[in-house]
Each structure stands twice: as C-alpha cells, then as structure tokens.
Amino acid sequence: MTAQRDLLYSEEEEALRAAVRDLLTDHCDAAGVITRTESDAPHDLSLWKSLADGMGLAGLLVPEARGGQGATHREVAVVLEELGRAVAPVPYLTSAVVATEALLACDADDLLAELASGRRIGVLAVALNVAPDGAFKAVRQEAGALHGELTGIADASAADVLLVPTDDGGLYAVDADAVSVVPQVSLDLTRPVARVVLEGARGRRLGDAEPAVRRALRAGAGLLASEQLGLADWALTETVRYLKERKQFNRPVGGFQAIKHRLAQLWLEVVNLRAAARNAADALATGEDAEVAVAVAQAYAAGVAVHAAEEALQLHGGIGMTWEHPVHLYLKRAKADSIAYGTAGGHRAALAELVDLRAP
C-alpha cells in the first residue's frame, strides 16, 4: 500500500514562508513593482540577489554535493507562493526551477553550482507556452555554432546563460552576450518574454535535450500552480480586507449577502487549489505519480487564479480599475500563467491519457 502523504506545511516550511514574506514586504512593495513595469528594466535584480545570495533560495532543488541547499520541491513551492502573492519581478521560476531542473538532468555541475549560488541566472530557451509533453523548437547546430531564432522565452532579458535545444538532440549552454535578445510584447510585464536570435553563437553541449526539457517543463508546470495559489490567495485576502472597510448605504460592502456568496465560492476554489498545488509539489519531491499530480494541478489552477483576480478587480470597484492599484498586475500575471507550460485544456487532455479516460 502507498503510504499516506502529508500535504500540510511543516514548521520548517512555515518558517521559510515567514522569512520570504518579510523580505518581500520590505523590498517588493506594489508601487515599486508598478514603477518597474513602466521602465526598461522590469526585473528587480537587487531583490533577486537577496533571495538567491542572501537567503540561498536559488539552490533549493540542488543537492548539497552539487553546490545547493538539498531541499525539495515542497520548499520551492512555499517560496513561489510568496512570490506569487507579491507578483515579484524576479526570474525565480525560470532560473531556480526550470533551468535548474534541466541542468540536473545533464552533466554540468559547474554551471549548476553557479545557478544555485545566484551568481548567474539561467533560462531554458523554450517558449513559455510549451507544455511538458509538447513539441519545442530547436535551432540548427553546425560544428558547435548555433543558428536560429526562438520566441516567447520568459526572462531571457535577465539571463546570463541560455540553455538551447538543437537539431542534433543536444542541449547547449550559450552565454547571453553571444545572442541577440529582442523584447516581445507581453501582457505580464513582471515576467517579460523575448525573441532570442542566434547567429553562429558558440555553445557547450551539456547533454540530451529531450529528457532535460521534459523534466524541466514538468517541474515548471507543477510548481507554477503554487505561484498561482499565492496570487489567488492574495486576491481573496485583499478583497475581503477592502470589503470590510468600504461602506455603502452606511454598511460595509462585505456584509451584503450577494457579496458573501461570491467570496465564499472563491474561498472554496482557493482551498481546493491549495490541495492540488501541494499535491503536485509533494509528488515532484517524492517522484510518486508526478505526471498525474502536475496535470491535475494545472487543469485546475489557471481558472481559479484568473477568477480570483477578476473578482478582486470587480469588487474593488472604481479603485480597482486604476493603474495605481496593483490588482491589474495580478490579473495580467494570472492570464499569462494560464497559458504557461500548457493550457488547462491541454493538461486535462494529458490527464485523460494518463488515467486512460479518453474522450469518445
């Protein structure tokens, strides 16, 4: 029999949450994030340094013997919940999770240690919308020189090194200085995407692309659910707080029955998302039914995160429609996340295949 899994947060995980939340409270306020999205430098590299170097969070998934902290996906999920609550403009998911997981499947301990320490930011050069089982684009490789163009690469503008799949089945490490990174229009300005152009860029082969990319995208999809959970939880908590203070007809708006019903429904959705996200993180950590757990989490997470952000915007009334209020950041992140690492519909189709419940 399979041992019962404990999805509750441990004392260590709660302590980690408190530390990350304190840091974000002090260094990632909403006004600052809004200002960054309007600038040419949307990434907060000072905050990234505090997370990666000061707290050692970039190396959570890396074993101690390979230069990391030797933690699990459960701890990373807690960090991503807090980053989602703050829509923090840092490349944590792309570097500390996706790129790191790709390197863990390769023989590249030196580069892995650099990402784990936060000295370098790594990005897997696969479009953000590609699902764990989806087709990804590869560039042409000739005698170690790479030629081609890749689009929709998240956080490429912050990368020091790109992990690039090639047509010979390899995964190559390419210094960001050797390629052209052209920003693309993105709904979510806190996680910008870019076009990467390689014109004879020299690369170092790390290993086989297929298993590395599949592993990386699966972890990215599974842990994205925790970011979506943090986002949805912020939207619910902040909306409840606002509705307790906002008055209409000399009564708190939150006291009206129709509003209570909407908030109760949203609370149930967020609670269910917490269970799905925690299950995905635990499955990734243990390796038990990870593909199913990730598909379940992503089949559900996008709808809840978008619904929570939409309700927050509507129930904040006029103030929610203004650019100064941060709720638009959460709605944009939720919408962008809904197609990241596969759509909910794509994950439902994958889940049907995994559990042999194909549509007639």
N, C-alpha and C positions, 0 to 999 in steps of 0.2 A: 504493500500500500504506500501511496505517496504521503510523505509527512505533511501535516497541516502547516500552511505558510502564514506567518505573522506579518501582516501588512501595516501594523501600527508603527508610528515613529518611535524609534528608540531614544533614550536620553541623550546619546551622542548626536543623533540626528537633530534633535530639538536644540541642542547647544550650538550646533553648526548653523541652524536656521537663525538663531538669535544673533550670532556673530555677523552673518552676512546681512541680515536686515539692519543691524546697527550701522554697518559700513555704508549701505545704500541710503539709509536715512540721512547720514551726514554728507554723502558725496554724490548723490544722484537724485536731486530734487526735480520735480516735474518741470519747473520753469527752465532749469538748466538743460533738460533733455529737449524741450521745445526749441530753445535757442540753438542747440546743436543741429537739429534737423533743418534749420534755416541757413546753415553755414556750409562751407565746402569741406568741413571735417566732422562728419556726423559721429564718428567713433570717439568714445571717451577713453583715450589710451592711458590717462592718469588713473582712472578707475580700474582699467584692466590690469595695470601694474600692481595696484593694491590687492586685487583679487588673486592674481597669478603669482606674484612675487611675495607680497606681504603676507598673504594667507595660505599660499601653496595650493590653491584650488585648481590650477590648470593641470596638475598631475594626479588628480584623484584616481583616475582609471589606470594609471601606470603602476606596475608592481615596483616595490621598493628596490628590488635588484636591478631594475632598468631605469632608475632615476626618479621615480614618482612617489606618491603617498601610499599606494597599495590599498586604496579604499574600493568601493563598489559603485555600481550604478545607482544604488539607493541613495548614497550620499550626494552623488551628482544631481539626482532628481530633486533633492531638497534645495540645492543651490539654484537650479533652474526655476523652481517655484518662486523663489525670491527675486530672481532676475526678471521673471515674467511679471511679478507684481509691480516692478519698477520700470518696466519696458526699458531696461538698461541697454544703452547702445554699446555693447561690448561683444567681441567675437567668441563668446564662451562656447555656445553650441557648435559652432563651425570648427573651432580650433581644438578646444579641450575635450570635445566628444567625437565629432565626425572625423576630423583629420587624425586625431589620436587613435581612434579605433582602426583606421586604415593602416596606420604605421604599426600597430600591434600585430597585424597580420603579415607584416613584412620583416625583413632583416635590416633594421635601420635604427639600432639602439642609440646612436649618437644624435640623430635628428629627433628621435622620440624624447630623449632627455632634455633637449633644448625646448621642445614644446611644453614638456612637463614643468620646467622651471619658469616658463613665461618669457624666456629670453627671445624667443621667436614665436610668431603667430603663423600657424599653418592652416591652409584651406584646401579641401578636396575640390578639384576643378571639375565638378559635376553639377549640372543645373539644379537649382534648389527644388524644382518641382518633380524631380525623378523619384519614383517610389523604390522601396528596397528590391522589388523584383522587376523593375522597369528597365528599359533599354537606355543606355547612356552613350554619349558621343565620345569618340576617341580621335585624337589628332594623328597626323602622319609622322612616322619616325624614320629618319634616314641617317645611319651612322652616328646615332646619339644626338642628332639635331632634330628638333620638333617643329612641325609646321602645321598651322591650322588656327581655327577660331572656335572658342567656346563661349556660350552665352548664358545669362542667368546665374552667374556664380556669386553666391552670397558672401559678403565680407571680403571680396577679393581686394578691395582698395586698402584694407588694413593688413593684408598678408605680407609676410616676409618670405614665405616659401609656398609654392603651389604643388599639389600632388596631382599629376596629369596622366590620365589614361591614354595609351597609344594603340595604334592599329596592329602592333605586333603582340598585343596582350599584356604589355607591361604597364607598371605604374612608375612614373618618373618624378623625381623631385627637381623642381625648377625654381631658381631664385626669382623673386618678384621683379627684381631690377632688370631681368633679361626679357621681360614680356611687356606688352602694352596693355594697360588696364583702362578701359573706357567705361565710365559710369552709364548705366541704363536707367530709364525712368522706372521708379519703384513706388508702389503705394505706401509701403512701410519704409519710411526714411530712417528708422532706427536700426534696420538691417538692410543696408543698400545692396543692390546686385550690380554686376558689371559684366562687360564683354572682355574676354581675355584673348589677345591676339599673339600668337607665337610665330615668329619669322626666323627660323633657324636657331631658336633658343637651345642652349646646351642643357641636357638633363642627366641625372644619375638614376639608373634603374634600381628600384627598391625591391620589386617582387612582381607577382602576378596581379593584374588589376582586378580581375573578376571577383575572387574571394575577398579581396581587401575592400572593394567598393561595396559589395553586398553586406559585409559585416558593418561597415561604417554607416550605410544608409539605414540599416535595421536599427542600430543604436540611436541614430539621429531621430528616426520616426518615433521610437518608443519613448525617448526622453523629451521629445518635443511636447508630448502630452502633459508632462509636468510643468513646462513653461505655460502651456495653455491653461492648466489648472490655476497657476499663480495669477494669470491675467484675469480669469473668470472670478476668482476669489476676491481680487481687488475690486473688480467692478461691482460685485454684490455688496461687499462690505462698505465701500464708499457710497453706494447708492442708498443703503439703509441709513447710514450716518446722516446723509444730506436730507433724506425724507423725514427724519426725526426732528430736524431743525427748521425745515422750510414749512411755513404755515400758509394756509388758505382758508378763508372763512373763519379765521381765528382758531384753527385746529391744525395740528401737524399733518402734513400731506400723507405721511406714512400710516396715519390712523384710518384712512378710508379703506373700506373692505376690498374694493376692486384692486387697489394697490397692494394690499396684503396678499391677495391671491397670486398676483404676478410675482411677488417676491418669494412666496412660499414655493411656487413652481420652480423658480430659478435656484432656490436653495437646494431643492431635491436634485436638480440636474448637476449642480456643483459637487454635491456629496457623491453622486454616482461617478462623476468624472474623477474625483479623488481616488475612489476604489480602483477604477480602470487604470489610472496613471501609476498608482502604487504597485498594482499587479504587474504592469509592464516593466517597471524598474526592477522589481524583485525577480521577475523571470529572466531579464537580461543579466542580473547579477548571478543567478544560480544556473542559468542555461536550461531551465525546465520549461518547455512549451513556449519558448520566447517568441517564435513567429506568430503563434496564435494570440498571445497576450498583446503583442505590438499591434496586430491587426485590429483586435477588439478596441484597444485604447484609441487608435486613430480613426476608427469607424465612428466613434462617439465624440471625441474631443473637439473637433472643429466646430460642430454645430453648437455645442454648449458655449465655447469661447465667444463665438460670433453673437449668439443670443444674449449672453451676459453683457457684452459691450454695447449692443444695440439697446438693450433695456436701460443700461446706465445712461446712455446719451439721451434717450427719450424722457426718462424720469427725472433727469436733471433740468428739464425744461429749457428755457432760453439760455441759461448759462452753459448748458451742455453743448450748445451749438457754436459757442465762441471758440476762436483759435487759442485763447489764453487758457482755457480749461484743458487738462490733459486727457480727457476721455477720448478725444479723436485719435490720440496715439494708440490707445488700447484697441479701438475699433479697427484701425489700419493694421496693427500687428495681428489681430485675430483673423482678419480677412486674408492677409498674406500667409499666415500659418495654415490656413485651411487648404492651401494647395501645396504646402511644403512637404517634401518627402511622400508625395502621393495624396490624392483626394480621399475624402471619406468613402465615396462610392467605389474608388479603386481598392481601398482596404477591405470594404465589405465583400467585393468580388474575390479578393485574395483569401479572405476568411472562409468563404463558401467552398473554395477549392481545398483549403487546408482541412476542413472538417467534413468534406465530402457531402456538401449540401448544395450541389449545383442547381441553378435555376432550370426549370423545364424547358 
